[in-house]
Amino acid sequence: MKDLPAASWRAHVAHWLVAARMRPHAHRPIDPDWVRRQMGRPRFVRRAMARATGAHFELVPPGEGNAAHPEARWPGGEYLSYESTASAHDVARDAVARDAGPTLLYLHGGGFIACSPETHRSLVGALVQRVQGRAWVPSYRLAPEHPYPSALEDALSAYRWLLEVQRLAPERLIVAGDSAGGGLALSVVLAARDAGLPLPAGVVAFCPWADMSASGPSLEENSARCSMFAADTIRRAAPLYAGVNDPRDPLLSPVYADFRDFPPLLLHASTDEVLRDDAMRVAARARASGVQVQERLWRRVPHVWQFLSAVLPEARESVDEAAQFMRTVCAERR
């Protein structure tokens, strides 16, 4: 880590602002209802950042599979595209999708207990803008009302729905996510592989939460300097999603997974966040299984700093690299 570039002054400001808001709650008991009310505020800033991406979005109601694919189901959510006149019902056909930029199945973060497609429009919109493509963002069920494997079931059903009902070409598809959604992106592709489904061109995980057993060294090493969480936060949050299940189940905690035959993978994390080693351990396991892996750390930036691509140079750099990765792996699959 000594060779990493120094953080920008904007990164230090972002770290301080996030810490001022989040650290007072880091050691408190977790109230999912309170977290849901607070995440994504102030709303006017979030909406302004989403508009600045130029992405068009529309709500997509729940959709079921058909007789040939009864397990495919869209749980509801949003569709985003950079083309302002695009429609979800017009673009999800082979002829159009073949000529378009990459398509994302994007799984939002929020600790498995909060957030929604709406809270993540600015981040997803920034990716869509850069790849001149589109994204589907499902509304998966949240814990603790719906613990594991509910989120995974919904995300895998959405993946099946895109492939089997919307007939999107897997070589143009990227599965991506941040934080809890980053871990879920890994789990979905592992589950798809185990089910014998066609795999996407690549996977992108920003600051993935990939270990419900809370065993990474960075949990304690960064507990005092992470701008958003402490080790206590992760240990209290994990059982809300894991429920009564073994926290080392590879589909619950991908840090314990076998990554053989996994598609190319990009992982970005902060040196200072408690979840740093979730990303680094996934990278090591995947690379040991022969997976093409790109991982990178940034100094001082807050957890999922990619939200701040409109103002933070490190966020622009991360999103730009992710977009280039998506374009490259899709081109290689043609």
VOPAGU-2260 file (C-alpha; in pm, 1 decimal, decimal comma):
REM VOPAGU-2260
SITE   aa  ch    i         X         Y         Z
SITE  MET   A    0       0,0       0,0       0,0
SITE  LYS   A    1     300,1     231,5      32,2
SITE  ASP   A    2     308,4     272,4    -345,5
SITE  LEU   A    3     -50,2     394,9    -374,0
SITE  PRO   A    4     -99,4     756,0    -485,7
SITE  ALA   A    5    -171,9    1011,2    -215,0
SITE  ALA   A    6    -535,2    1098,4    -160,4
SITE  SER   A    7    -665,4    1424,5    -305,6
SITE  TRP   A    8    -775,0    1705,0     -75,6
SITE  ARG   A    9   -1131,0    1633,4    -189,7
SITE  ALA   A   10   -1095,3    1275,9     -62,2
SITE  HIS   A   11    -996,0    1407,0     280,6
SITE  VAL   A   12   -1298,4    1639,5     281,9
SITE  ALA   A   13   -1529,3    1355,9     174,5
SITE  HIS   A   14   -1385,6    1131,5     445,1
SITE  TRP   A   15   -1442,5    1397,7     710,9
SITE  LEU   A   16   -1798,0    1474,5     599,8
SITE  VAL   A   17   -1901,6    1109,3     586,6
SITE  ALA   A   18   -1738,7    1040,2     923,8
SITE  ALA   A   19   -1914,3    1337,8    1082,3
SITE  ARG   A   20   -2247,1    1194,4     977,4
SITE  MET   A   21   -2192,5     819,3    1016,0
SITE  ARG   A   22   -1937,4     756,0    1291,9
SITE  PRO   A   23   -2165,8     865,0    1579,4
SITE  HIS   A   24   -2386,8     566,7    1489,3
SITE  ALA   A   25   -2110,8     312,2    1428,0
SITE  HIS   A   26   -2128,7     146,8    1772,5
SITE  ARG   A   27   -2502,8     174,6    1827,5
SITE  PRO   A   28   -2756,2    -106,3    1789,3
SITE  ILE   A   29   -2886,1    -126,7    1432,3
SITE  ASP   A   30   -3245,4     -18,1    1372,3
SITE  PRO   A   31   -3335,0    -113,6    1013,5
SITE  ASP   A   32   -3627,8     128,2     999,7
SITE  TRP   A   33   -3406,1     418,6    1105,1
SITE  VAL   A   34   -3139,0     319,9     853,3
SITE  ARG   A   35   -3399,0     306,3     573,5
SITE  ARG   A   36   -3520,7     656,1     657,6
SITE  GLN   A   37   -3169,2     800,1     666,8
SITE  MET   A   38   -2999,9     639,4     367,3
SITE  GLY   A   39   -2981,6     856,6      60,3
SITE  ARG   A   40   -3028,7    1187,6     238,5
SITE  PRO   A   41   -3027,5    1473,7     159,1
SITE  ARG   A   42   -3258,4    1371,4    -121,7
SITE  PHE   A   43   -3218,2    1688,9    -327,8
SITE  VAL   A   44   -2842,6    1627,5    -356,2
SITE  ARG   A   45   -2895,8    1265,3    -456,1
SITE  ARG   A   46   -3151,9    1362,0    -720,1
SITE  ALA   A   47   -2932,2    1638,2    -857,8
SITE  MET   A   48   -2640,4    1396,7    -896,0
SITE  ALA   A   49   -2866,4    1147,5   -1072,9
SITE  ARG   A   50   -2991,1    1413,0   -1318,0
SITE  ALA   A   51   -2633,8    1519,9   -1389,9
SITE  THR   A   52   -2553,1    1177,7   -1536,3
SITE  GLY   A   53   -2800,9    1233,0   -1818,9
SITE  ALA   A   54   -2941,5     881,9   -1771,3
SITE  HIS   A   55   -3306,1     814,0   -1840,8
SITE  PHE   A   56   -3485,2     591,0   -1589,5
SITE  GLU   A   57   -3819,9     422,7   -1566,5
SITE  LEU   A   58   -3988,8     201,2   -1312,4
SITE  VAL   A   59   -4036,1    -160,1   -1418,4
SITE  PRO   A   60   -4312,3    -345,2   -1229,1
SITE  PRO   A   61   -4274,1    -708,9   -1124,5
SITE  GLY   A   62   -4275,3    -949,5   -1415,0
SITE  GLU   A   63   -4314,2   -1325,9   -1415,4
SITE  GLY   A   64   -4149,5   -1585,1   -1633,1
SITE  ASN   A   65   -4329,3   -1795,5   -1887,9
SITE  ALA   A   66   -4412,6   -2161,6   -1931,7
SITE  ALA   A   67   -4065,0   -2234,6   -2063,2
SITE  HIS   A   68   -3889,0   -2044,1   -1783,6
SITE  PRO   A   69   -4107,4   -2047,7   -1469,5
SITE  GLU   A   70   -3812,4   -1967,7   -1240,7
SITE  ALA   A   71   -3738,3   -1640,8   -1420,1
SITE  ARG   A   72   -3893,5   -1346,5   -1239,1
SITE  TRP   A   73   -3834,0    -973,1   -1231,0
SITE  PRO   A   74   -3900,1    -861,6    -870,1
SITE  GLY   A   75   -3969,4    -503,2    -971,8
SITE  GLY   A   76   -3717,3    -222,7    -989,4
SITE  GLU   A   77   -3580,1      25,7   -1239,4
SITE  TYR   A   78   -3436,2      41,5   -1587,2
SITE  LEU   A   79   -3180,0     308,3   -1680,6
SITE  SER   A   80   -3034,2     402,0   -2015,9
SITE  TYR   A   81   -2817,4     682,7   -2143,1
SITE  GLU   A   82   -3033,1     733,9   -2452,8
SITE  SER   A   83   -3304,0     967,9   -2332,3
SITE  THR   A   84   -3567,8     820,1   -2562,8
SITE  ALA   A   85   -3497,2     455,4   -2481,9
SITE  SER   A   86   -3762,8     232,7   -2331,3
SITE  ALA   A   87   -3716,9     -86,0   -2136,6
SITE  HIS   A   88   -3975,0    -252,5   -2358,8
SITE  ASP   A   89   -3802,0    -142,3   -2680,1
SITE  VAL   A   90   -3438,6    -223,5   -2609,5
SITE  ALA   A   91   -3445,3    -566,7   -2450,0
SITE  ARG   A   92   -3452,7    -760,2   -2774,8
SITE  ASP   A   93   -3165,5    -940,9   -2939,2
SITE  ALA   A   94   -3136,6    -720,0   -3246,3
SITE  VAL   A   95   -3108,4    -401,4   -3043,3
SITE  ALA   A   96   -2909,1    -539,8   -2754,7
SITE  ARG   A   97   -2647,8    -680,0   -2994,4
SITE  ASP   A   98   -2559,6    -330,9   -3118,9
SITE  ALA   A   99   -2584,4    -152,2   -2786,3
SITE  GLY   A  100   -2324,4     -93,3   -2516,1
SITE  PRO   A  101   -2293,3    -327,2   -2218,4
SITE  THR   A  102   -2604,8    -403,2   -2015,8
SITE  LEU   A  103   -2575,3    -412,1   -1637,3
SITE  LEU   A  104   -2766,1    -610,4   -1381,8
SITE  TYR   A  105   -2685,6    -374,9   -1093,8
SITE  LEU   A  106   -2747,5    -482,8    -733,5
SITE  HIS   A  107   -2768,9    -192,9    -491,0
SITE  GLY   A  108   -2595,2    -184,8    -155,1
SITE  GLY   A  109   -2741,6     -92,2     182,3
SITE  GLY   A  110   -2629,0    -368,0     417,3
SITE  PHE   A  111   -2905,3    -597,2     288,1
SITE  ILE   A  112   -3143,1    -397,3     510,7
SITE  ALA   A  113   -3186,4     -64,7     327,6
SITE  CYS   A  114   -3161,7     134,8       3,9
SITE  SER   A  115   -3332,5      72,8    -326,9
SITE  PRO   A  116   -3287,7     125,1    -700,8
SITE  GLU   A  117   -3390,5     488,0    -647,9
SITE  THR   A  118   -3110,9     561,0    -396,9
SITE  HIS   A  119   -2850,7     434,1    -645,4
SITE  ARG   A  120   -2952,0     622,4    -959,6
SITE  SER   A  121   -2650,7     852,7    -954,5
SITE  LEU   A  122   -2398,2     569,8    -930,0
SITE  VAL   A  123   -2572,1     346,6   -1183,4
SITE  GLY   A  124   -2634,6     646,5   -1408,7
SITE  ALA   A  125   -2264,0     734,2   -1405,4
SITE  LEU   A  126   -2179,3     382,8   -1524,4
SITE  VAL   A  127   -2452,2     381,9   -1788,7
SITE  GLN   A  128   -2334,3     720,8   -1915,5
SITE  ARG   A  129   -1976,8     602,3   -1956,1
SITE  VAL   A  130   -2054,4     277,7   -2137,0
SITE  GLN   A  131   -2339,3     428,4   -2343,1
SITE  GLY   A  132   -2546,0     131,6   -2233,1
SITE  ARG   A  133   -2827,1      40,4   -1998,7
SITE  ALA   A  134   -2887,5    -108,1   -1656,3
SITE  TRP   A  135   -3154,7    -307,0   -1476,9
SITE  VAL   A  136   -3170,2    -254,1   -1099,8
SITE  PRO   A  137   -3397,8    -500,3    -916,2
SITE  SER   A  138   -3579,3    -437,1    -588,4
SITE  TYR   A  139   -3467,8    -743,8    -398,4
SITE  ARG   A  140   -3624,0    -828,3     -62,4
SITE  LEU   A  141   -3453,9    -680,9     243,1
SITE  ALA   A  142   -3351,7    -826,0     577,8
SITE  PRO   A  143   -3427,3    -876,7     860,3
SITE  GLU   A  144   -3782,8    -938,7     740,8
SITE  HIS   A  145   -3640,5   -1145,5     455,4
SITE  PRO   A  146   -3303,4   -1297,9     552,1
SITE  TYR   A  147   -3077,2   -1506,9     331,3
SITE  PRO   A  148   -3141,4   -1651,7      77,7
SITE  SER   A  149   -3422,7   -1406,2     -13,5
SITE  ALA   A  150   -3198,7   -1141,5    -172,1
SITE  LEU   A  151   -3004,2   -1406,9    -362,2
SITE  GLU   A  152   -3323,7   -1573,3    -485,2
SITE  ASP   A  153   -3458,9   -1241,4    -612,8
SITE  ALA   A  154   -3131,8   -1143,6    -779,1
SITE  LEU   A  155   -3092,0   -1484,9    -945,2
SITE  SER   A  156   -3452,5   -1472,4   -1064,8
SITE  ALA   A  157   -3383,7   -1128,4   -1214,0
SITE  TYR   A  158   -3073,1   -1266,2   -1386,9
SITE  ARG   A  159   -3275,3   -1554,5   -1529,9
SITE  TRP   A  160   -3547,9   -1310,4   -1640,8
SITE  LEU   A  161   -3300,3   -1098,5   -1835,2
SITE  LEU   A  162   -3155,1   -1402,9   -2008,3
SITE  GLU   A  163   -3463,4   -1615,6   -2061,4
SITE  VAL   A  164   -3756,7   -1374,7   -2087,3
SITE  GLN   A  165   -3593,5   -1054,4   -2211,0
SITE  ARG   A  166   -3343,4   -1265,6   -2409,3
SITE  LEU   A  167   -3043,5   -1045,1   -2337,7
SITE  ALA   A  168   -2719,8   -1187,4   -2471,5
SITE  PRO   A  169   -2493,1   -1299,2   -2183,2
SITE  GLU   A  170   -2182,9   -1179,5   -2369,7
SITE  ARG   A  171   -2318,9    -823,1   -2341,9
SITE  LEU   A  172   -2420,4    -856,6   -1976,6
SITE  ILE   A  173   -2229,9    -736,6   -1668,3
SITE  VAL   A  174   -2333,5    -815,7   -1311,0
SITE  ALA   A  175   -2231,4    -533,7   -1078,0
SITE  GLY   A  176   -2299,1    -398,5    -731,5
SITE  ASP   A  177   -2166,1    -205,7    -435,2
SITE  SER   A  178   -2119,0    -300,9     -70,1
SITE  ALA   A  179   -2386,1    -562,7      11,1
SITE  GLY   A  180   -2481,9    -550,8    -355,8
SITE  GLY   A  181   -2120,3    -616,9    -449,7
SITE  GLY   A  182   -2119,2    -932,2    -240,4
SITE  LEU   A  183   -2457,5   -1024,4    -385,5
SITE  ALA   A  184   -2321,9    -979,3    -739,6
SITE  LEU   A  185   -2053,2   -1236,4    -662,1
SITE  SER   A  186   -2309,7   -1473,5    -510,8
SITE  VAL   A  187   -2548,4   -1444,6    -806,2
SITE  VAL   A  188   -2281,6   -1538,3   -1058,2
SITE  LEU   A  189   -2162,0   -1826,1    -839,6
SITE  ALA   A  190   -2523,5   -1949,3    -815,2
SITE  ALA   A  191   -2573,1   -1906,4   -1190,8
SITE  ARG   A  192   -2258,3   -2108,9   -1256,5
SITE  ASP   A  193   -2373,4   -2385,5   -1022,6
SITE  ALA   A  194   -2714,5   -2389,4   -1194,9
SITE  GLY   A  195   -2555,7   -2427,6   -1537,9
SITE  LEU   A  196   -2677,9   -2089,2   -1663,8
SITE  PRO   A  197   -2484,0   -1885,6   -1920,5
SITE  LEU   A  198   -2243,0   -1656,6   -1737,3
SITE  PRO   A  199   -2206,0   -1280,8   -1788,3
SITE  ALA   A  200   -1910,5   -1119,5   -1960,6
SITE  GLY   A  201   -1781,4    -985,0   -1630,8
SITE  VAL   A  202   -1848,5    -887,1   -1271,0
SITE  VAL   A  203   -1784,7    -550,1   -1103,6
SITE  ALA   A  204   -1787,6    -517,2    -724,1
SITE  PHE   A  205   -1731,0    -185,3    -549,4
SITE  CYS   A  206   -1632,4    -229,7    -183,3
SITE  PRO   A  207   -1808,4    -568,7    -160,6
SITE  TRP   A  208   -1939,4    -699,7     169,0
SITE  ALA   A  209   -1852,6   -1063,7     112,3
SITE  ASP   A  210   -1799,3   -1215,3     459,3
SITE  MET   A  211   -2088,4   -1260,8     700,9
SITE  SER   A  212   -1850,8   -1431,4     946,1
SITE  ALA   A  213   -1676,3   -1095,0     999,3
SITE  SER   A  214   -1327,8   -1245,4     995,4
SITE  GLY   A  215   -1122,7   -1008,4     778,9
SITE  PRO   A  216    -813,8    -848,7     940,6
SITE  SER   A  217    -918,7    -502,5     820,1
SITE  LEU   A  218   -1227,9    -524,1    1038,1
SITE  GLU   A  219   -1015,3    -446,2    1344,9
SITE  GLU   A  220    -727,0    -273,6    1166,6
SITE  ASN   A  221    -955,5      -6,4    1020,8
SITE  SER   A  222   -1226,8      -0,4    1287,3
SITE  ALA   A  223   -1117,2     338,3    1419,9
SITE  ARG   A  224   -1040,0     505,1    1087,6
SITE  CYS   A  225   -1316,8     387,1     854,4
SITE  SER   A  226   -1534,5     690,4     787,5
SITE  MET   A  227   -1859,1     493,0     789,2
SITE  PHE   A  228   -1841,5     175,0     997,9
SITE  ALA   A  229   -1668,9      14,1    1293,6
SITE  ALA   A  230   -1605,6    -355,7    1344,0
SITE  ASP   A  231   -1910,8    -357,4    1574,8
SITE  THR   A  232   -2128,9    -230,5    1290,8
SITE  ILE   A  233   -2043,7    -526,0    1068,7
SITE  ARG   A  234   -2075,2    -783,3    1345,1
SITE  ARG   A  235   -2419,5    -653,1    1438,2
SITE  ALA   A  236   -2540,8    -620,6    1081,0
SITE  ALA   A  237   -2429,9    -961,0     952,3
SITE  PRO   A  238   -2680,3   -1172,1    1152,5
SITE  LEU   A  239   -2968,6    -959,8    1022,7
SITE  TYR   A  240   -2902,8   -1100,7     675,3
SITE  ALA   A  241   -2743,0   -1436,5     760,8
SITE  GLY   A  242   -3022,8   -1535,7     997,2
SITE  VAL   A  243   -2982,6   -1895,0    1117,4
SITE  ASN   A  244   -2757,7   -1991,9     825,5
SITE  ASP   A  245   -2389,3   -2078,4     842,2
SITE  PRO   A  246   -2208,2   -1745,7     784,6
SITE  ARG   A  247   -1937,0   -1937,0     595,7
SITE  ASP   A  248   -2179,1   -2065,3     333,0
SITE  PRO   A  249   -2001,2   -1964,4       8,5
SITE  LEU   A  250   -2320,3   -1821,5    -144,7
SITE  LEU   A  251   -2372,3   -1612,3     167,8
SITE  SER   A  252   -2004,5   -1520,4     210,0
SITE  PRO   A  253   -1821,5   -1538,6    -124,5
SITE  VAL   A  254   -1482,6   -1503,7      45,3
SITE  TYR   A  255   -1517,6   -1880,2     105,8
SITE  ALA   A  256   -1627,0   -1965,0    -250,2
SITE  ASP   A  257   -1462,7   -2173,0    -520,7
SITE  PHE   A  258   -1426,7   -1933,0    -816,0
SITE  ARG   A  259   -1344,2   -2187,1   -1085,7
SITE  ASP   A  260   -1490,8   -2090,2   -1425,5
SITE  PHE   A  261   -1588,1   -1746,6   -1292,2
SITE  PRO   A  262   -1589,7   -1461,7   -1548,3
SITE  PRO   A  263   -1342,3   -1169,0   -1536,4
SITE  LEU   A  264   -1373,0    -972,6   -1214,6
SITE  LEU   A  265   -1304,0    -611,8   -1112,1
SITE  LEU   A  266   -1281,8    -519,4    -742,2
SITE  HIS   A  267   -1231,2    -170,6    -597,6
SITE  ALA   A  268   -1204,9     -80,9    -228,0
SITE  SER   A  269   -1065,1     180,6       9,0
SITE  THR   A  270    -749,9     127,1     212,4
SITE  ASP   A  271    -927,2     273,0     516,6
SITE  GLU   A  272   -1258,3      86,3     517,2
SITE  VAL   A  273   -1335,4    -206,7     742,9
SITE  LEU   A  274   -1444,6    -414,4     441,5
SITE  ARG   A  275   -1113,1    -371,7     257,0
SITE  ASP   A  276   -1008,9    -731,9     309,6
SITE  ASP   A  277   -1341,2    -871,1     187,8
SITE  ALA   A  278   -1243,3    -742,1    -156,0
SITE  MET   A  279    -878,3    -843,2    -126,1
SITE  ARG   A  280    -955,0   -1199,3     -10,4
SITE  VAL   A  281   -1206,9   -1247,4    -291,9
SITE  ALA   A  282    -942,9   -1125,7    -537,2
SITE  ALA   A  283    -685,8   -1371,7    -401,8
SITE  ARG   A  284    -924,3   -1669,7    -410,3
SITE  ALA   A  285   -1048,6   -1586,6    -758,6
SITE  ARG   A  286    -698,9   -1540,5    -897,8
SITE  ALA   A  287    -590,0   -1871,5    -742,1
SITE  SER   A  288    -875,8   -2034,8    -934,7
SITE  GLY   A  289    -747,8   -1893,2   -1263,5
SITE  VAL   A  290    -989,7   -1601,1   -1287,2
SITE  GLN   A  291    -885,3   -1279,3   -1462,0
SITE  VAL   A  292    -893,6   -1028,8   -1174,6
SITE  GLN   A  293    -840,3    -653,7   -1159,8
SITE  GLU   A  294    -829,6    -521,1    -805,0
SITE  ARG   A  295    -731,6    -177,3    -683,8
SITE  LEU   A  296    -724,9      18,1    -358,6
SITE  TRP   A  297    -760,0     395,2    -307,0
SITE  ARG   A  298    -634,4     587,1      -6,3
SITE  ARG   A  299    -858,8     767,5     240,5
SITE  VAL   A  300   -1179,6     754,7      35,2
SITE  PRO   A  301   -1502,2     655,2     214,4
SITE  HIS   A  302   -1688,1     330,3     159,9
SITE  VAL   A  303   -1851,6     329,7    -188,6
SITE  TRP   A  304   -1696,5     664,6    -277,3
SITE  GLN   A  305   -1802,0     597,5    -637,1
SITE  PHE   A  306   -2126,9     778,1    -554,6
SITE  LEU   A  307   -1926,9    1102,3    -565,6
SITE  SER   A  308   -1803,7    1084,9    -924,9
SITE  ALA   A  309   -1942,9    1433,1    -992,7
SITE  VAL   A  310   -1702,7    1593,2    -742,6
SITE  LEU   A  311   -1434,4    1345,1    -635,7
SITE  PRO   A  312   -1143,1    1263,1    -870,4
SITE  GLU   A  313   -1092,0     920,8    -710,4
SITE  ALA   A  314   -1456,8     839,0    -776,7
SITE  ARG   A  315   -1432,2     942,9   -1141,0
SITE  GLU   A  316   -1120,3     732,4   -1176,5
SITE  SER   A  317   -1285,7     425,5   -1025,1
SITE  VAL   A  318   -1601,2     456,7   -1234,5
SITE  ASP   A  319   -1395,9     522,1   -1548,3
SITE  GLU   A  320   -1188,1     209,1   -1485,3
SITE  ALA   A  321   -1500,7       3,2   -1425,4
SITE  ALA   A  322   -1654,5     129,7   -1749,0
SITE  GLN   A  323   -1338,8      45,1   -1943,2
SITE  PHE   A  324   -1334,7    -301,8   -1788,0
SITE  MET   A  325   -1698,0    -357,6   -1889,6
SITE  ARG   A  326   -1636,9    -248,6   -2247,2
SITE  THR   A  327   -1324,8    -463,7   -2272,2
SITE  VAL   A  328   -1471,0    -788,5   -2138,1
SITE  CYS   A  329   -1782,3    -750,9   -2353,5
SITE  ALA   A  330   -1568,4    -693,8   -2663,5
SITE  GLU   A  331   -1364,3   -1003,9   -2579,2
SITE  ARG   A  332   -1680,9   -1215,6   -2564,5
SITE  ARG   A  333   -1809,1   -1111,7   -2907,3
